[in-house]
Amino acid sequence: PHPMSSLNKVAPVADADLLREAQAPDLEALIAFYVTTQGTQWSNREGWLCDEDIQYWHGVRIASERVSRLHLAGNCVSGCLNELASLTELMYLNLAGNEIQGTLEPLAGLKHLKHVDLRVNQLQGALPLELIRMKCRNGGSLLLHSNPGFTLPVNFSTLCDEGGSLTWHFEHLDLSDCSLVGGCSLEAFQMLASIGSFSFKGNAINGGDLVNFLIGLEGVSTLTTTKYNKTTTTKCTVLGLIEEVDAYNEGLKGTLGALECLPLLKTVVLSSNALEGGLDPLRALANLTHLELGDNTLCGSLESLGSLVALEILVLRNNCLFGTLDPIGQLVQLRVLDVFDNKLEGGLDALQ
């Protein structure tokens, strides 16, 4: 008799024929997947094609008489995903660390999928936007690290619902080392801020602006993958945990808008770039103690700085800022101030 854990118990079915009928589409799909991916060469194929009940097949889990999970990570699985398109109740798929080839299109129609881990395989072609949209709505993870066949431009703005209202609800989005090219808009970056963690490292995403610089920051959390007993670690970015941005003289363009997505920032050093626009995005950064934005083309007043009461160092020299120094008078912790070469009015009396 096969041991049955609480994870793979099936609700009692009076007639065994009814159970077989309910599982028939999944049974056919799993058999086809086994055959086309050289199942006889898998590291672990316990129960496959031998046991009549698929709940006892290695890596398969059942919920409400249908396959809900397929976990065959690091199992020498070699082939395509085509046959999995029939697993219409599948919620969890982990085939990381195998030799999976072809495209992701077979997964695009699996509307219940919440977790997809296909890291360290040989997938290629276009990344189906419908698959990402589905993950956005369902939550969960999409992990595709080290599938160097993806060559599509990155335009995450297309992932918004009509009107641009969609918020992403991923736990993890890993597209590192996938040969992605292109850039990310500020709107898309703001959507990334709602993700638990993400990684785009090892791609050609370098639009030369602040948004794409931030996307490439060194990760502050990790994900691991095991392939044939070898563990791969992927560093991921969690925007909500970043406390420091240091990009002195990096030639960055754009505005400061992306900084609004980094609420824990304490240090920002962005002097000697080509940043423009106003200082309003800084209002959200209540934890800032060190701010250097000298030698850019920033404009506008200093009004938004008045709420940054933790600031100790403020460098704004050589910009196009105007208005009075009055807001700086509210910064009681300030020790270093450089606002030389702007169009500011008033004298040091405002700082008393």
C-alpha positions as CSV (number, residue, x, y, z in Angstrom):
1,P,0.0,0.0,0.0
2,H,1.1,3.5,-0.7
3,P,1.4,6.0,2.2
4,M,-0.9,8.9,1.8
5,S,0.0,12.2,3.3
6,S,-2.5,14.9,4.2
7,L,-1.2,16.9,1.2
8,N,-2.4,14.4,-1.4
9,K,-5.6,13.0,0.0
10,V,-8.5,13.0,-2.4
11,A,-12.1,13.5,-1.3
12,P,-13.9,10.2,-1.0
13,V,-15.5,9.1,-4.3
14,A,-18.2,6.4,-4.1
15,D,-17.5,5.0,-7.6
16,A,-13.9,4.5,-8.7
17,D,-15.1,4.9,-12.3
18,L,-16.2,8.5,-11.5
19,L,-12.7,9.3,-10.1
20,R,-11.1,7.9,-13.2
21,E,-13.4,9.9,-15.4
22,A,-12.7,13.1,-13.5
23,Q,-9.0,12.6,-13.7
24,A,-9.0,11.4,-17.3
25,P,-7.8,14.8,-18.9
26,D,-5.0,15.1,-16.4
27,L,-4.0,11.5,-16.7
28,E,-3.7,11.8,-20.4
29,A,-1.7,15.0,-20.1
30,L,0.7,13.6,-17.5
31,I,1.3,10.4,-19.6
32,A,2.0,12.6,-22.7
33,F,4.4,14.8,-20.7
34,Y,6.2,11.8,-19.3
35,V,6.7,10.3,-22.8
36,T,7.7,13.5,-24.5
37,T,10.2,14.5,-21.8
38,Q,12.0,11.1,-21.7
39,G,10.4,10.1,-18.4
40,T,12.5,6.9,-18.3
41,Q,15.6,9.1,-17.8
42,W,14.2,11.1,-14.9
43,S,16.0,11.0,-11.6
44,N,12.9,10.1,-9.8
45,R,9.9,8.6,-11.6
46,E,8.3,6.7,-8.7
47,G,4.7,5.7,-9.5
48,W,4.6,7.2,-13.0
49,L,2.7,4.9,-15.4
50,C,2.8,2.1,-12.7
51,D,0.2,3.2,-10.3
52,E,-3.4,3.6,-11.4
53,D,-4.0,6.6,-9.2
54,I,-2.0,9.6,-10.2
55,Q,-2.0,11.0,-6.7
56,Y,0.8,8.5,-6.0
57,W,3.0,9.7,-8.9
58,H,6.2,11.5,-7.8
59,G,5.7,15.3,-7.8
60,V,2.0,15.2,-8.4
61,R,-0.5,16.7,-5.9
62,I,-4.3,16.5,-6.2
63,A,-7.1,18.9,-5.1
64,S,-10.8,18.2,-5.7
65,E,-9.8,15.2,-7.9
66,R,-7.7,17.3,-10.3
67,V,-3.9,17.9,-10.5
68,S,-3.1,21.1,-8.6
69,R,0.6,20.9,-8.2
70,L,3.5,19.5,-10.3
71,H,6.9,19.6,-8.7
72,L,9.7,18.0,-10.6
73,A,12.6,20.4,-10.0
74,G,16.1,19.1,-10.7
75,N,14.8,15.8,-12.1
76,C,16.5,15.5,-15.5
77,V,13.3,16.4,-17.3
78,S,14.1,17.2,-20.9
79,G,11.5,18.5,-23.4
80,C,8.7,21.0,-23.9
81,L,5.7,22.3,-21.9
82,N,3.1,21.6,-24.6
83,E,1.3,18.7,-22.8
84,L,0.8,20.7,-19.6
85,A,-1.7,23.0,-21.3
86,S,-4.4,20.4,-20.5
87,L,-3.8,20.7,-16.7
88,T,-6.5,23.3,-16.4
89,E,-6.7,23.3,-12.6
90,L,-2.9,23.5,-12.1
91,M,-1.9,26.1,-9.5
92,Y,1.7,25.3,-8.8
93,L,4.4,24.4,-11.3
94,N,8.1,23.8,-10.4
95,L,10.3,22.5,-13.1
96,A,13.4,24.5,-12.2
97,G,16.8,23.1,-12.9
98,N,15.9,20.8,-15.8
99,E,16.3,20.9,-19.6
100,I,13.0,22.4,-20.5
101,Q,12.9,23.9,-24.0
102,G,10.4,25.6,-26.3
103,T,8.2,28.5,-25.3
104,L,5.9,29.5,-22.4
105,E,2.8,29.7,-24.6
106,P,1.3,26.4,-23.3
107,L,1.0,28.0,-19.8
108,A,-0.8,31.1,-21.0
109,G,-4.2,29.5,-20.8
110,L,-3.8,28.0,-17.3
111,K,-5.9,30.5,-15.4
112,H,-5.4,29.1,-11.9
113,L,-1.6,29.2,-12.0
114,K,-0.2,31.1,-9.0
115,H,3.4,29.9,-8.8
116,V,5.6,29.2,-11.8
117,D,9.3,28.3,-11.2
118,L,11.2,27.5,-14.4
119,R,14.5,28.9,-13.5
120,V,17.7,27.5,-15.0
121,N,16.2,25.9,-18.2
122,Q,16.5,26.5,-21.9
123,L,13.2,28.3,-22.7
124,Q,13.1,30.9,-25.4
125,G,10.9,33.1,-27.5
126,A,8.4,35.7,-26.5
127,L,7.3,36.1,-22.9
128,P,3.5,35.8,-23.1
129,L,2.0,39.0,-21.7
130,E,-1.2,37.1,-20.8
131,L,0.8,34.9,-18.5
132,I,2.1,37.9,-16.6
133,R,-1.3,39.6,-16.5
134,M,-2.7,36.4,-15.0
135,K,0.0,36.4,-12.3
136,C,-0.7,40.0,-11.6
137,R,-4.3,39.2,-10.9
138,N,-3.8,36.0,-9.1
139,G,-0.8,36.9,-7.1
140,G,2.0,34.4,-6.7
141,S,5.4,34.1,-8.4
142,L,6.9,34.0,-11.9
143,L,10.6,32.8,-11.7
144,L,12.4,32.5,-15.0
145,H,16.1,33.2,-14.1
146,S,18.7,32.0,-16.5
147,N,16.6,31.2,-19.6
148,P,18.7,33.1,-22.1
149,G,16.4,32.6,-25.0
150,F,14.0,35.5,-24.2
151,T,14.7,38.4,-26.6
152,L,11.6,40.6,-26.4
153,P,11.7,44.3,-25.6
154,V,10.7,45.1,-22.0
155,N,7.6,47.4,-22.0
156,F,5.9,46.8,-18.8
157,S,3.4,49.6,-19.5
158,T,1.5,47.2,-21.7
159,L,0.7,45.1,-18.6
160,C,-1.7,47.7,-17.3
161,D,-5.5,47.2,-17.5
162,E,-7.3,49.7,-19.7
163,G,-6.8,53.1,-18.0
164,G,-3.5,52.0,-16.4
165,S,-5.1,50.9,-13.1
166,L,-3.6,47.4,-12.7
167,T,-1.4,46.9,-9.6
168,W,1.0,43.9,-9.6
169,H,0.6,41.4,-6.8
170,F,3.5,39.1,-7.4
171,E,5.4,37.7,-4.4
172,H,8.5,37.3,-6.7
173,L,9.2,38.2,-10.3
174,D,12.6,36.9,-11.5
175,L,13.6,37.7,-15.1
176,S,17.3,37.8,-14.5
177,D,19.8,36.5,-17.1
178,C,17.0,36.1,-19.7
179,S,18.6,38.3,-22.5
180,L,15.9,40.9,-22.1
181,V,16.5,44.2,-23.8
182,G,14.9,47.6,-23.6
183,G,13.9,49.9,-20.8
184,C,11.2,50.5,-18.2
185,S,8.9,53.5,-17.9
186,L,8.3,55.4,-14.7
187,E,4.7,54.1,-14.6
188,A,5.8,50.5,-14.9
189,F,8.5,51.1,-12.2
190,Q,5.7,52.2,-9.9
191,M,3.9,49.0,-10.6
192,L,7.1,47.1,-9.7
193,A,7.0,48.7,-6.3
194,S,4.0,46.6,-5.4
195,I,6.0,43.3,-6.0
196,G,7.5,41.5,-3.0
197,S,10.8,41.1,-4.9
198,F,12.1,41.2,-8.4
199,S,15.3,40.8,-10.4
200,F,16.3,42.0,-13.9
201,K,20.0,41.6,-13.3
202,G,22.1,40.3,-16.2
203,N,19.9,41.8,-18.9
204,A,20.5,44.7,-21.3
205,I,18.1,47.0,-19.4
206,N,20.0,50.3,-19.3
207,G,17.9,53.1,-20.6
208,G,20.3,55.6,-19.0
209,D,17.8,57.1,-16.7
210,L,17.2,56.9,-12.9
211,V,14.3,54.3,-13.3
212,N,16.5,51.8,-15.1
213,F,19.4,52.4,-12.7
214,L,17.2,51.5,-9.8
215,I,15.9,48.3,-11.5
216,G,19.5,47.1,-11.6
217,L,20.4,47.8,-8.0
218,E,22.0,44.9,-6.1
219,G,19.4,42.7,-4.6
220,V,18.5,42.6,-0.9
221,S,16.9,39.2,-0.8
222,T,17.7,35.8,-2.4
223,L,16.0,33.0,-4.2
224,T,17.7,29.6,-4.6
225,T,17.5,26.9,-7.3
226,T,18.9,23.4,-7.2
227,K,19.9,21.6,-10.5
228,Y,21.4,18.2,-10.3
229,N,22.5,18.8,-6.7
230,K,24.1,22.2,-7.5
231,T,22.5,25.3,-5.9
232,T,22.1,28.6,-7.7
233,T,21.4,31.8,-5.8
234,T,19.6,34.7,-7.4
235,K,19.7,38.1,-5.7
236,C,16.4,40.0,-6.0
237,T,15.4,43.6,-5.4
238,V,12.8,44.6,-2.9
239,L,12.1,48.3,-3.5
240,G,10.5,48.8,-0.1
241,L,13.7,47.7,1.7
242,I,16.3,49.9,-0.1
243,E,17.9,52.4,2.2
244,E,20.7,53.9,0.0
245,V,21.0,55.1,-3.7
246,D,24.5,56.2,-4.7
247,A,24.9,57.1,-8.4
248,Y,27.3,60.0,-8.5
249,N,28.3,61.0,-12.0
250,E,26.5,58.1,-13.8
251,G,25.0,60.2,-16.6
252,L,21.5,59.5,-15.4
253,K,18.6,61.4,-17.0
254,G,14.9,61.8,-16.0
255,T,13.1,63.0,-12.9
256,L,13.2,62.1,-9.2
257,G,9.8,60.5,-9.5
258,A,11.0,56.9,-9.0
259,L,12.3,57.8,-5.5
260,E,8.8,57.9,-4.3
261,C,8.7,54.1,-4.5
262,L,11.6,53.8,-2.0
263,P,10.0,54.8,1.4
264,L,12.9,53.7,3.6
265,L,15.6,55.7,1.8
266,K,18.1,57.3,4.2
267,T,20.9,58.2,1.7
268,V,20.5,59.6,-1.8
269,V,23.6,60.6,-3.7
270,L,22.8,61.6,-7.3
271,S,25.0,64.6,-7.9
272,S,26.6,65.3,-11.3
273,N,24.0,63.7,-13.4
274,A,21.4,65.1,-15.9
275,L,18.3,64.9,-13.7
276,E,15.5,67.5,-14.2
277,G,12.1,68.4,-12.8
278,G,11.2,69.4,-9.3
279,L,11.8,68.2,-5.8
280,D,8.2,67.2,-5.0
281,P,8.8,63.4,-5.1
282,L,11.1,63.8,-2.0
283,R,8.1,64.5,0.2
284,A,7.6,60.8,0.7
285,L,11.1,60.2,2.0
286,A,10.6,61.0,5.7
287,N,13.7,58.9,6.7
288,L,16.2,60.8,4.6
289,T,19.3,62.0,6.5
290,H,21.7,62.5,3.6
291,L,20.7,64.1,0.3
292,E,23.1,65.2,-2.5
293,L,21.6,66.4,-5.8
294,G,24.2,68.9,-6.8
295,D,25.2,69.6,-10.4
296,N,21.9,68.6,-12.1
297,T,19.3,70.7,-13.8
298,L,16.6,70.4,-11.2
299,C,14.1,73.3,-10.9
300,G,11.3,74.5,-8.7
301,S,11.1,75.6,-5.1
302,L,12.4,74.1,-1.8
303,E,8.9,73.8,-0.3
304,S,8.9,70.0,-0.4
305,L,12.0,69.8,1.8
306,G,10.4,71.3,4.8
307,S,8.9,67.9,5.9
308,L,12.3,66.1,5.7
309,V,13.1,66.8,9.4
310,A,15.7,64.1,9.7
311,L,18.0,65.6,7.1
312,E,21.6,66.2,8.3
313,I,23.3,66.7,5.0
314,L,21.8,68.7,2.1
315,V,23.7,69.5,-1.2
316,L,21.8,71.2,-4.0
317,R,24.5,73.3,-5.6
318,N,24.5,74.3,-9.3
319,N,20.8,73.6,-10.2
320,C,18.0,75.9,-11.3
321,L,16.1,76.0,-8.0
322,F,14.3,79.2,-7.0
323,G,12.2,80.7,-4.3
324,T,13.2,81.3,-0.6
325,L,15.3,79.4,1.8
326,D,12.5,79.3,4.4
327,P,11.7,75.6,4.2
328,I,15.3,74.7,5.1
329,G,14.8,76.6,8.4
330,Q,12.6,73.7,9.5
331,L,15.4,71.2,9.2
332,V,16.6,71.3,12.8
333,Q,19.0,68.4,12.4
334,L,20.8,69.9,9.4
335,R,24.6,70.0,9.8
336,V,25.8,70.5,6.2
337,L,24.2,72.8,3.6
338,D,25.3,73.7,0.1
339,V,22.8,75.5,-2.1
340,F,25.4,77.7,-4.0
341,D,24.7,78.7,-7.6
342,N,20.9,78.5,-7.8
343,K,18.3,81.3,-8.0
344,L,17.3,81.3,-4.4
345,E,16.3,84.4,-2.5
346,G,16.8,85.5,1.0
347,G,19.7,85.3,3.3
348,L,20.8,83.1,6.2
349,D,18.2,84.7,8.5
350,A,15.8,82.1,7.1
351,L,17.9,79.4,8.7
352,Q,17.9,80.7,12.2
